[in-house]
Amino acid sequence: MRATNAVAAHLAKRGRGNIFFTISTNCTFSSIDDAIASFNRMLRMCPPPPLFQFSHLLASIVRSKHYATVVALYNQMETLGIKHDVCTLTSLINCLCRQSHLDFGFSILEKMLKLGIDPTTVTFTNPIGGLCIEGKVPEAVRLFDQMVETGCKPNVITYNIIVNGLCKIGNTNVAVKLLKNMEDRGVKPDVFTYNEIIDSCCKDKLINDAFNLFSEMKKRAILPDCVTYNCLIQGVCNLKLMETMLDGLCNDGNLDEALKLFQAMKDDRLVPNIMCYSILIDCMGKYGRIEDAREMFSSLPAKGLHPTALTYTIIVVTNNINKDNQTNKTKNNKKHKIYVVKSM
């Protein structure tokens, strides 16, 4: 749908008139049959009308999603020797891609190049979208690169299609790099771009990365929408569930099980937050694993985590418990030595 809208928008910018079943300001169509009848009248005209009128008519039919009709009308034009321009061929490629006829779409693209017709951003965007829909994301990325090599500048819709494809196959890190690439090429991402990557980060359990992107989009004056918040809420809920499970195991004295769950979280790419670490440090201190607690506390800065007031309180209490234990051991040792002396 996005690629279709892009074609219509492109034609509108070129001054082709209204994009809804319109050829001129005084001729509109109420149905697809009406549009086909007008097309047939145009074929009978002598001399034939300007090519842009055919382009506009085909774009109008594309807009109505009658893709097979556009292909049939194109074939009629071809049979009658009516020349094509970048707009008619772009519409045709769009329809072929929509009908999952990617091979034919690429054949038309090759034909354009042989005829010396320069493809536009929209021309390339259609087959890129078709490849992503079929799950052929690596091929879509290669076509994207070829598009750039020809000097054709991708727009935000092209980037969004690639980002969506990368996120669907789990290549979130590549999608993030592409986001930076957009900035370098002067293309401003929109809320859809960020939503796709934020959602993918949350699904990959990269909650911190998701919130960093959320902060970044607000700094760039890109307003979050309900999709943005839903993605973040879902990600936070998953992390909150892990916190609750860790806390429950620790409260029941199952420190070893809590540590196994903690490791499973990391293996599953769920990045533990400071609360998860605080729960474990507290439990380690209570059950005498003081050195383990200290080691985990010392590792926090390297993980980019900042201890909270609660974390500091826990480690202070843990150190005090350790001091008390050391003091008690010393007293017991002294008592034992005195007892031995008296017995002699």
C-alpha positions as CSV (number, residue, x, y, z in Angstrom):
1,M,0.0,0.0,0.0
2,R,2.8,2.4,0.8
3,A,4.5,1.8,-2.6
4,T,1.2,2.5,-4.3
5,N,0.7,5.7,-2.4
6,A,4.3,6.7,-3.3
7,V,3.5,6.3,-7.0
8,A,0.4,8.5,-6.7
9,A,2.3,11.1,-4.7
10,H,5.0,11.2,-7.3
11,L,2.6,11.7,-10.1
12,A,0.8,14.5,-8.2
13,K,4.0,16.3,-7.6
14,R,4.7,16.2,-11.4
15,G,1.5,18.1,-11.9
16,R,-0.6,15.3,-13.4
17,G,-3.8,16.5,-11.7
18,N,-6.0,14.8,-9.2
19,I,-4.9,11.2,-8.4
20,F,-8.5,10.0,-8.1
21,F,-9.9,8.6,-11.4
22,T,-9.2,11.9,-13.1
23,I,-7.6,12.8,-16.4
24,S,-8.5,16.5,-16.5
25,T,-10.2,18.9,-14.3
26,N,-13.6,18.3,-15.9
27,C,-13.4,14.5,-16.4
28,T,-13.7,12.1,-13.4
29,F,-14.7,8.4,-13.1
30,S,-17.2,6.9,-10.8
31,S,-16.1,3.2,-11.4
32,I,-13.4,1.1,-12.9
33,D,-15.7,0.4,-15.9
34,D,-16.0,4.1,-16.5
35,A,-12.2,4.4,-16.4
36,I,-11.8,1.6,-19.0
37,A,-14.4,3.1,-21.3
38,S,-12.4,6.4,-21.2
39,F,-9.2,4.5,-21.9
40,N,-10.8,2.9,-25.0
41,R,-12.0,6.4,-26.2
42,M,-8.5,7.7,-25.8
43,L,-7.2,4.9,-28.0
44,R,-9.6,5.8,-30.8
45,M,-8.6,9.5,-30.8
46,C,-6.7,10.8,-33.8
47,P,-4.3,12.2,-32.9
48,P,-4.0,10.3,-29.7
49,P,-4.0,12.4,-26.4
50,P,-0.7,13.3,-24.7
51,L,1.1,10.5,-23.0
52,F,0.7,12.1,-19.6
53,Q,-3.1,11.5,-19.8
54,F,-2.5,7.7,-20.2
55,S,0.0,7.9,-17.3
56,H,-2.6,9.7,-15.2
57,L,-5.3,7.2,-16.0
58,L,-3.1,4.2,-15.2
59,A,-2.1,5.8,-11.9
60,S,-5.8,6.3,-11.1
61,I,-6.5,2.6,-11.7
62,V,-3.5,1.6,-9.6
63,R,-4.9,3.8,-6.8
64,S,-8.1,1.7,-7.0
65,K,-6.1,-1.5,-6.7
66,H,-7.2,-3.0,-10.0
67,Y,-3.6,-4.2,-10.7
68,A,-4.6,-6.8,-13.4
69,T,-6.5,-4.2,-15.3
70,V,-3.5,-1.9,-15.5
71,V,-1.4,-4.8,-16.9
72,A,-4.0,-5.5,-19.5
73,L,-4.3,-1.8,-20.5
74,Y,-0.5,-1.6,-20.7
75,N,-0.5,-4.5,-23.1
76,Q,-3.1,-2.8,-25.3
77,M,-0.9,0.3,-25.5
78,E,2.1,-1.8,-26.3
79,T,0.2,-3.6,-29.2
80,L,-0.9,-0.2,-30.6
81,G,2.7,1.1,-30.5
82,I,2.0,3.8,-27.9
83,K,5.2,4.8,-26.3
84,H,5.7,4.7,-22.5
85,D,7.3,7.0,-20.1
86,V,8.7,6.6,-16.6
87,C,5.3,7.1,-15.0
88,T,3.4,4.4,-17.0
89,L,6.3,1.9,-16.6
90,T,6.5,2.7,-12.9
91,S,2.8,2.0,-12.5
92,L,3.2,-1.2,-14.4
93,I,6.1,-2.4,-12.2
94,N,4.0,-1.5,-9.1
95,C,1.1,-3.7,-10.3
96,L,3.4,-6.6,-11.2
97,C,5.0,-6.5,-7.8
98,R,1.6,-6.3,-6.1
99,Q,0.6,-9.5,-8.0
100,S,3.8,-11.2,-6.9
101,H,5.1,-11.2,-10.5
102,L,8.6,-9.9,-9.5
103,D,10.4,-11.4,-12.4
104,F,8.2,-9.5,-14.9
105,G,8.6,-6.4,-12.8
106,F,12.4,-6.7,-13.1
107,S,12.0,-7.3,-16.8
108,I,10.2,-4.0,-17.2
109,L,12.9,-2.3,-15.1
110,E,15.6,-3.7,-17.5
111,K,13.5,-2.5,-20.4
112,M,13.5,1.0,-19.0
113,L,17.2,1.1,-18.7
114,K,17.6,-0.2,-22.3
115,L,15.3,2.5,-23.5
116,G,17.4,5.1,-21.7
117,I,14.5,6.0,-19.3
118,D,16.0,6.8,-15.9
119,P,14.1,5.0,-13.1
120,T,12.9,7.2,-10.2
121,T,13.0,6.6,-6.5
122,V,9.4,5.3,-6.7
123,T,10.4,2.9,-9.6
124,F,13.0,1.2,-7.4
125,T,10.9,1.3,-4.3
126,N,8.2,-0.9,-5.8
127,P,10.4,-4.0,-6.5
128,I,12.3,-3.5,-3.2
129,G,8.9,-3.7,-1.4
130,G,8.0,-6.7,-3.4
131,L,11.2,-8.5,-2.5
132,C,10.7,-7.8,1.2
133,I,7.1,-9.0,1.1
134,E,8.3,-12.3,-0.3
135,G,11.0,-12.5,2.5
136,K,13.9,-11.9,0.1
137,V,15.4,-9.2,2.3
138,P,19.0,-9.7,1.3
139,E,18.0,-9.3,-2.4
140,A,16.1,-6.2,-1.5
141,V,19.1,-4.7,0.2
142,R,21.3,-5.5,-2.8
143,L,18.7,-3.7,-5.1
144,F,18.7,-0.8,-2.6
145,D,22.5,-0.5,-2.9
146,Q,22.3,-0.6,-6.7
147,M,19.7,2.1,-6.6
148,V,22.1,4.3,-4.6
149,E,25.0,3.5,-7.0
150,T,22.9,4.7,-10.0
151,G,22.6,8.1,-8.2
152,C,18.9,7.6,-7.4
153,K,18.3,8.9,-3.8
154,P,16.1,6.7,-1.6
155,N,13.3,8.5,0.3
156,V,11.9,7.7,3.7
157,I,9.5,5.2,2.3
158,T,12.3,3.2,0.7
159,Y,14.2,3.2,3.9
160,N,11.1,2.2,5.9
161,I,10.5,-0.8,3.6
162,I,14.1,-2.0,4.1
163,V,14.0,-1.3,7.9
164,N,10.8,-3.3,8.2
165,G,12.3,-6.2,6.2
166,L,15.4,-6.3,8.3
167,C,13.5,-6.2,11.6
168,K,11.2,-9.0,10.5
169,I,14.2,-11.4,9.9
170,G,15.8,-10.3,13.2
171,N,18.6,-8.1,11.9
172,T,17.8,-5.3,14.3
173,N,21.5,-4.2,14.5
174,V,21.6,-3.7,10.7
175,A,18.4,-1.7,10.9
176,V,19.9,0.6,13.5
177,K,22.9,1.1,11.2
178,L,20.6,1.9,8.4
179,L,18.9,4.5,10.6
180,K,22.3,6.2,11.0
181,N,22.8,5.9,7.3
182,M,19.6,7.9,6.7
183,E,20.9,10.8,8.7
184,D,24.2,10.8,6.8
185,R,22.3,11.0,3.5
186,G,20.0,13.7,4.6
187,V,16.8,11.6,4.8
188,K,14.8,12.3,8.0
189,P,13.3,9.2,9.6
190,D,9.7,9.3,10.6
191,V,7.7,7.7,13.4
192,F,7.3,4.6,11.4
193,T,11.1,4.1,11.1
194,Y,11.5,4.4,14.8
195,N,8.5,2.3,15.7
196,E,9.8,-0.6,13.6
197,I,13.2,-0.6,15.2
198,I,11.9,0.0,18.8
199,D,9.5,-2.9,18.4
200,S,12.3,-5.1,17.1
201,C,14.5,-4.1,20.0
202,C,11.7,-5.0,22.5
203,K,11.2,-8.4,20.8
204,D,14.9,-9.0,21.0
205,K,14.8,-8.1,24.8
206,L,17.0,-5.0,24.2
207,I,14.9,-2.8,26.4
208,N,17.6,-0.2,27.1
209,D,18.3,0.2,23.4
210,A,14.6,0.7,22.8
211,F,14.4,3.5,25.3
212,N,17.5,5.1,23.9
213,L,15.8,5.2,20.5
214,F,12.7,6.6,22.2
215,S,14.7,9.4,23.7
216,E,16.4,10.0,20.4
217,M,13.2,10.4,18.4
218,K,11.9,12.9,20.9
219,K,15.1,14.9,20.7
220,R,14.6,15.0,16.9
221,A,11.0,16.3,17.4
222,I,9.5,13.1,16.0
223,L,6.3,12.6,18.1
224,P,5.7,9.1,19.4
225,D,2.3,7.5,18.6
226,C,0.3,4.8,20.3
227,V,2.3,2.1,18.4
228,T,5.5,3.5,20.0
229,Y,4.1,3.3,23.5
230,N,2.5,-0.1,23.0
231,C,5.9,-1.5,21.9
232,L,7.7,-0.1,25.0
233,I,4.9,-1.2,27.4
234,Q,5.1,-4.8,26.1
235,G,8.9,-4.7,26.4
236,V,8.8,-3.3,30.0
237,C,6.1,-5.9,31.0
238,N,8.4,-8.7,29.9
239,L,11.2,-7.3,32.0
240,K,9.0,-6.6,35.0
241,L,7.9,-10.2,34.9
242,M,11.5,-11.3,35.1
243,E,12.1,-9.0,38.1
244,T,9.1,-10.5,39.9
245,M,10.3,-14.0,39.3
246,L,13.8,-13.2,40.5
247,D,12.4,-11.6,43.6
248,G,10.1,-14.5,44.3
249,L,13.0,-17.1,44.1
250,C,15.3,-15.0,46.3
251,N,12.6,-14.5,48.9
252,D,12.1,-18.2,49.0
253,G,15.8,-18.7,49.5
254,N,16.4,-20.3,46.1
255,L,19.4,-18.2,45.2
256,D,20.9,-20.8,42.9
257,E,17.6,-21.1,40.9
258,A,17.5,-17.3,40.7
259,L,21.0,-17.2,39.3
260,K,20.0,-19.8,36.7
261,L,17.0,-17.7,35.7
262,F,19.3,-14.6,35.5
263,Q,21.7,-16.4,33.2
264,A,18.7,-17.7,31.1
265,M,17.6,-14.0,30.8
266,K,20.9,-13.0,29.3
267,D,21.1,-16.0,27.1
268,D,17.7,-15.1,25.7
269,R,19.0,-11.5,25.1
270,L,16.9,-9.9,27.8
271,V,19.1,-7.3,29.2
272,P,18.7,-7.2,33.0
273,N,18.1,-3.8,34.5
274,I,19.5,-2.3,37.8
275,M,16.6,-3.7,39.7
276,C,17.4,-7.3,38.7
277,Y,21.0,-6.8,39.8
278,S,19.9,-5.2,43.1
279,I,17.6,-8.2,43.9
280,L,20.5,-10.6,43.4
281,I,23.1,-8.6,45.3
282,D,20.7,-8.4,48.2
283,C,20.1,-12.1,48.2
284,M,23.8,-12.9,47.9
285,G,24.5,-10.7,50.9
286,K,21.7,-12.4,53.0
287,Y,23.0,-15.9,52.2
288,G,26.7,-15.2,52.9
289,R,28.0,-14.9,49.4
290,I,29.6,-11.5,50.1
291,E,32.4,-11.7,47.6
292,D,29.9,-12.6,44.8
293,A,27.7,-9.7,45.8
294,R,30.7,-7.3,45.7
295,E,31.8,-8.6,42.4
296,M,28.4,-8.1,40.8
297,F,28.1,-4.6,42.3
298,S,31.6,-3.7,40.9
299,S,30.6,-5.0,37.4
300,L,27.6,-2.5,37.1
301,P,29.5,0.5,35.5
302,A,31.0,-1.7,32.8
303,K,27.5,-2.7,31.9
304,G,26.3,0.9,31.6
305,L,24.2,0.6,34.7
306,H,24.1,3.2,37.5
307,P,23.4,1.9,41.0
308,T,20.3,3.5,42.6
309,A,19.9,4.5,46.3
310,L,18.4,1.1,46.9
311,T,21.4,-0.7,45.4
312,Y,23.9,1.4,47.5
313,T,21.8,0.6,50.6
314,I,21.9,-3.1,49.8
315,I,25.7,-3.1,49.4
316,V,26.2,-1.1,52.6
317,V,24.0,-3.6,54.5
318,T,25.8,-6.5,52.9
319,N,29.2,-5.0,54.0
320,N,27.9,-4.5,57.5
321,I,26.7,-8.1,57.7
322,N,30.1,-9.2,56.6
323,K,31.8,-7.0,59.3
324,D,29.5,-8.4,61.9
325,N,30.3,-12.0,60.8
326,Q,34.0,-11.2,60.9
327,T,33.7,-9.7,64.4
328,N,31.7,-12.7,65.7
329,K,34.3,-15.1,64.3
330,T,37.1,-13.2,66.0
331,K,35.3,-13.3,69.4
332,N,34.6,-17.0,69.0
333,N,38.3,-17.6,68.2
334,K,39.4,-15.6,71.3
335,K,37.0,-17.5,73.5
336,H,38.3,-20.8,72.2
337,K,41.9,-19.8,72.8
338,I,41.1,-18.7,76.4
339,Y,39.4,-22.0,77.1
340,V,42.4,-23.9,75.8
341,V,44.7,-22.0,78.0
342,K,42.6,-22.6,81.1
343,S,42.4,-26.3,80.4
344,M,46.1,-26.6,80.5
